Amino acid sequence: MSVKPYVVILLTGVLSACQQTAEPVKASLGDGWQLVWQDEFSQNTLDLAKWQHEVNCRGGGNDEQQCYTARSENSFVKNGLLHIVARQEQYTGPLHNRDEVSSDAEREKVATQPFTSARLRTKNLADWRYGRFEIRAKLPAGQGAWPAIWMLPTDWHYGRWASSGEIDIMEAVNLKTLTDDKTAPAGSLETRVHGTLHYGGPAPENVYSGTPYRFNEADNPADNFHVYALEWQQDEIRWYVDDVHYATFHHDHWYSTSQQQDGSFIENKGFAPFDQRFHLLLNFAVGGNWPANVNDKGVDFAGYPKQMLVDYVRVFQCSKNIETGIGCATTQPSAVQIKGK
């Protein structure tokens, strides 16, 4: 979900392997996954023992155009679903989350945006190192709509973004607009979702690697619910859509460097940065550097309010080895092997 204008490492010759034109083959769930945390949204209120709202108008560091609020107009639970609602309305609110700044002067800064929405997180309520994360969701459509299901480090052990990493379970931009995917048939609508890792050094020394999964146009993720999942173990991370294992990233291809006080960089050893505890985030952004520069470009203000619907969030740990998460993998040989730097 973070800034993406810097060093880009994407698959180019192998992307078609995970862009579906025929019925995809589903993987059999690996043995040993034990449910350790869940929210089925079965109550008609958001469980604040599990989720907290971010409240800020800073644009996510991506030049996004929304203020995130804790208002019920922007997030609520009803009929077994979490609704994250983006509204087109001029709104002024705090520039920063209160826990991100230390001075009263910074806390008093405000900003105004043309949209409101919500960003929920489990920070300081629940976090994990390794596991399987499943989210069943239906996504918003339109130019500028940017829903995301992702993870950030709780303690930023290796330093500021992206030295400490970021895990994007699912992102989508501009669904149901005319796609700019060169491998799709001419005139096709946007159906892609993306799985990505951010790593490397502190911005602008950050890099990211990932790959998209393209749905058949008749099954657009803005029209139907789908299950987005990620399996994270010590030495690799895997992405899934509806139990289709579409991508794997092995630890040999990620890395982390930290900047010292004298400006020099050191490389963090082992499985850094993806060897620390991360928490979950769910949000619906509007605009930003990524969606505004692809497909039809810009932001279409029509059609709001729009919503991202979440049916459930489930977290599993590998009971065969909780310390490493190894031994429960759900794999398919057809999955793309993502290559980093």
C-alpha atoms as one frame of an Amber mdcrd trajectory, in Angstrom:
protein
   0.000   0.000   0.000   3.006   2.246   0.308   4.739   4.553  -2.143   5.699
   2.934  -5.452   7.678   5.451  -7.520  11.183   4.240  -6.687  13.068   1.109
  -7.724  10.684  -1.326  -9.391  11.337  -5.058  -9.638   8.466  -6.778 -11.401
   8.159  -9.973 -13.351   7.988  -9.286 -17.051   8.335 -12.492 -19.007   6.335
 -14.758 -16.724   3.328 -12.728 -15.658   0.961 -14.583 -17.954   1.378 -17.662
 -15.779  -0.846 -16.105 -13.127  -3.220 -14.224 -15.397  -6.137 -16.573 -15.815
  -7.765 -17.304 -19.152  -9.036 -20.789 -18.210 -10.439 -22.269 -15.026  -7.487
 -22.238 -12.585  -6.427 -25.300 -10.617  -6.933 -25.039  -6.865  -4.364 -26.281
  -4.376  -5.225 -28.620  -1.524  -4.773 -26.811   1.784  -1.608 -27.912   3.554
  -1.899 -29.964   6.746  -1.302 -28.467  10.158  -2.868 -25.013   9.938  -4.442
 -24.070  13.278  -6.880 -21.149  13.581  -5.525 -18.656  16.145  -7.421 -15.411
  15.428 -10.535 -14.467  13.503 -13.231 -11.899  12.966 -16.385 -13.169  11.282
 -18.122  -9.773  11.724 -21.095 -11.612  13.190 -21.992  -8.777  15.583 -23.531
  -5.537  14.356 -20.654  -3.484  15.698 -16.943  -3.315  15.011 -14.949  -5.245
  17.624 -12.585  -2.597  19.017 -10.720  -5.295  20.921  -9.519  -6.469  17.501
  -9.410  -3.337  15.345  -8.446   0.291  15.707  -9.047   3.137  13.277  -6.312
   5.264  11.834  -7.392   8.906  11.798  -5.420  11.136   9.446  -5.590  13.152
   6.237  -1.978  12.756   5.124  -2.735  10.865   1.926  -0.927   7.679   2.869
   2.437   8.974   1.679   1.180   8.357  -1.866  -0.648  11.619  -2.637  -3.974
   9.885  -1.943  -7.084  12.049  -1.696  -8.897  10.740   1.391  -9.109  11.504
   5.077  -9.318   8.344   7.159 -11.874   8.703   9.930 -13.371   6.677  12.784
 -16.907   7.754  11.811 -19.624   5.166  11.343 -20.300   6.711   7.934 -16.945
   5.318   6.784 -16.824   1.943   8.550 -19.462  -0.232  10.135 -20.558  -3.853
  10.521 -23.957  -4.951   9.232 -25.468  -8.291   8.188 -22.235 -10.147   8.840
 -20.062  -7.855   6.724 -17.527  -5.146   7.453 -18.259  -2.122   5.259 -15.386
   0.259   4.483 -17.026   3.190   2.718 -15.378   5.954   0.702 -17.434   9.132
   0.367 -16.912  12.131  -1.870 -17.055  15.024   0.605 -14.738  17.865   1.533
 -13.332  17.007   4.946 -10.727  18.517   7.261  -9.017  16.413   9.894  -5.672
  15.756  11.587  -2.716  15.456   9.252  -1.102  12.618  11.229  -2.150   9.694
  13.387  -1.642  10.787  16.983   0.715   7.874  17.667   2.983   8.849  14.755
   4.094  12.238  16.098   5.546  13.322  19.419   4.944  17.078  19.553   1.724
  18.980  20.189   2.514  21.186  17.192   2.515  18.168  14.874  -0.655  16.788
  16.443  -2.441  20.078  15.795  -1.683  20.110  12.065  -4.695  19.530   9.821
  -5.335  18.863   6.146  -8.344  18.861   3.844  -9.186  16.159   1.303 -12.086
  15.655  -1.143 -12.906  12.126   0.107 -13.338  10.301   3.404 -12.774   6.605
   4.015 -11.489   4.183   6.661  -8.291   2.329   7.416  -8.424  -0.351  10.109
  -5.495  -2.114  11.730  -4.730  -4.679  14.424  -1.617  -2.850  15.650  -0.990
  -3.378  19.394  -4.048  -5.647  19.482  -2.857  -8.616  17.437   0.260  -9.329
  15.425   2.050 -12.399  14.162   5.321 -13.779  12.892   4.504 -16.372  10.223
   1.139 -17.912   9.461  -1.671 -18.127   6.937  -3.912 -15.082   6.501  -7.296
 -15.408   4.780  -9.672 -12.572   3.937 -12.910 -12.951   1.983 -13.808  -9.650
   0.370 -15.618  -7.865  -2.435 -13.781  -4.865  -3.849 -14.836  -1.413  -5.096
 -14.600  -0.461  -8.762 -13.741   2.744 -10.585 -10.850   4.919 -11.645  -8.921
   5.896  -8.521 -10.398   3.235  -6.206  -7.573   1.481  -4.338  -8.599  -1.216
  -1.822  -5.858  -3.025   0.082  -5.327  -5.918   2.495  -1.799  -5.768   3.848
   0.632  -5.982   6.768   3.170  -3.697   8.419   5.823  -4.376  11.066   4.664
  -3.589  14.573   8.051  -2.556  15.984   9.982  -1.363  12.889  12.955  -3.356
  14.169  15.184  -2.616  11.158  14.304   1.054  10.796  11.914   3.167   8.769
  10.048   2.021   5.663  10.989  -0.108   3.814  13.975  -1.402   5.830  11.526
  -3.217   8.112   9.386  -4.504   5.244   5.767  -4.460   4.093   3.603  -7.398
   2.994   0.773  -6.688   0.554  -1.662  -9.606   0.584  -3.960  -7.992  -1.977
  -4.188  -4.629  -3.693  -6.304  -3.595  -6.653  -6.631  -0.336  -8.552  -9.183
   0.937 -11.051 -11.245  -2.255 -11.302 -13.717  -2.372 -14.208 -12.025   0.490
 -16.067 -10.386  -0.237 -19.420  -7.319  -2.311 -18.604  -3.813  -1.300 -19.656
  -2.656  -4.915 -19.301  -0.855  -5.615 -22.585  -1.448  -9.370 -22.245  -5.240
  -8.988 -21.985  -7.547  -9.022 -25.026  -8.182  -5.588 -26.509 -11.066  -3.777
 -24.855 -10.915  -5.830 -21.649 -11.827  -4.331 -18.298  -9.440  -4.249 -15.355
  -9.663  -7.395 -13.213  -6.186  -7.691 -11.687  -5.270  -7.973  -8.038  -1.661
  -7.742  -6.895   0.554  -9.427  -4.308   3.729  -7.546  -3.389   6.616  -7.319
  -0.914   8.390  -4.057  -0.059  11.905  -4.382   1.341  15.484  -3.136   0.878
  16.570   0.109   2.518  14.837   3.232   3.803  13.142   5.244   1.051  14.358
   6.117  -1.508  16.576   3.005  -1.262  13.499   0.771  -1.089  12.539  -1.808
  -3.693   9.473  -3.931  -4.266   8.690  -7.178  -6.043   5.361  -8.706  -6.926
   3.035 -10.066  -9.546  -0.644  -9.704 -10.481  -3.398 -12.286 -10.684  -5.895
 -11.600 -13.445  -9.469 -12.813 -13.041 -11.624 -13.800 -15.965 -13.708 -10.763
 -16.872 -16.939 -12.589 -16.000 -15.689 -12.975 -12.423 -14.476  -9.451 -11.707
 -13.452  -9.027  -8.039 -15.626  -5.904  -7.907 -18.687  -8.044  -8.674 -18.084
 -11.074  -6.467 -16.550 -12.106  -3.166 -13.201 -13.902  -3.340 -10.802 -15.296
  -0.760  -7.394 -13.616  -0.724  -4.758 -15.489   1.248  -1.082 -15.391   2.057
   1.147 -18.023   3.654   4.269 -16.699   5.344   7.001 -18.929   6.652  10.571
 -18.208   7.621  12.103 -18.768   4.195   9.304 -17.881   1.759   5.976 -16.117
   1.238   3.152 -17.409  -0.982   0.022 -15.724  -2.435  -3.398 -17.248  -3.192
  -6.747 -16.319  -4.711  -9.618 -18.735  -4.000  -7.059 -21.427  -3.070  -5.145
 -20.950  -6.325  -1.465 -20.639  -5.406  -0.291 -18.064  -7.924   3.036 -16.744
  -6.623   5.967 -17.549  -4.323   8.819 -15.313  -3.153  11.828 -17.089  -1.622
  14.004 -15.399   0.990  17.063 -15.547  -1.276  15.462 -12.693  -3.229  14.598
 -10.270  -0.436  16.940  -8.282   1.804  17.056  -5.464   4.335  19.534  -2.665
   4.942  19.475  -0.175   7.802  20.921   3.328   7.790  23.310   4.234  10.607
  23.685   7.622  12.292  26.723   8.413  10.139  24.683   7.822   6.975  26.243
   4.475   6.121  24.210   1.318   5.507  24.499  -2.124   7.029  22.895  -5.290
   5.706  20.638  -7.122   8.119  21.341 -10.842   8.190  19.188 -13.945   8.184
  15.605 -13.637   6.964  15.286  -9.885   7.557  13.048  -7.986   7.303  10.358
 -10.688   7.234  11.367 -12.309  10.520   9.546  -9.932  12.867   5.930  -9.541
  13.991   3.528  -7.832  11.582  -0.063  -6.624  12.015  -2.956  -6.511   9.560
  -4.485  -3.506   7.788  -7.676  -3.143   5.746  -8.352   0.076   3.867  -9.952
   1.757   0.876  -7.857   4.614  -0.519  -8.908   7.006  -3.277  -6.389   8.274
  -5.788  -2.661   8.249  -5.230   0.465   7.881  -7.304  -0.354   4.385  -8.516
  -4.053   4.434  -9.554  -3.927   7.995 -10.854  -1.190   7.127 -13.343  -2.599
   3.938 -14.900  -5.727   2.859 -16.808  -7.831   5.980 -17.490  -5.563   8.055
 -15.207  -6.712  10.500 -12.570  -9.677   9.981 -10.233 -13.296   9.616 -11.318
 -15.424  11.441  -8.719 -18.652   9.817  -9.947 -20.463   6.956  -8.275 -19.648
   7.625  -4.623 -20.192   6.437  -1.981 -18.409   3.174  -2.805 -17.531   0.369
  -0.452 -15.179  -2.500   0.202 -16.962  -5.431   1.860 -15.185  -7.948   4.099
 -16.898 -11.193   5.078 -14.196 -12.543   7.384 -10.561 -12.337   8.422  -8.859
 -15.516   9.659  -5.321 -16.130  10.854  -3.740 -19.565  11.175  -0.406 -20.759
  12.567   1.499 -23.812  11.398   1.183 -26.246  14.296   4.059 -28.315  12.933
   6.555 -25.545  13.693   5.231 -22.294  15.153   8.739 -20.794  15.412   9.456
 -21.005  11.667   6.024 -21.559  10.121   7.556 -24.333   8.012   5.772 -27.612
   7.342   2.219 -26.628   6.369   2.748 -25.162   2.897  -0.052 -25.130   0.328
   1.781 -25.312  -2.988   1.313 -25.745  -6.711   4.173 -26.177  -9.201   2.520
 -23.712 -11.596   2.953 -20.774  -9.192   5.187 -17.969 -10.419   8.538 -17.750
  -8.656   9.057 -14.040  -8.003  12.624 -12.851  -8.455  13.855  -9.892  -6.451
  17.015  -7.854  -6.776
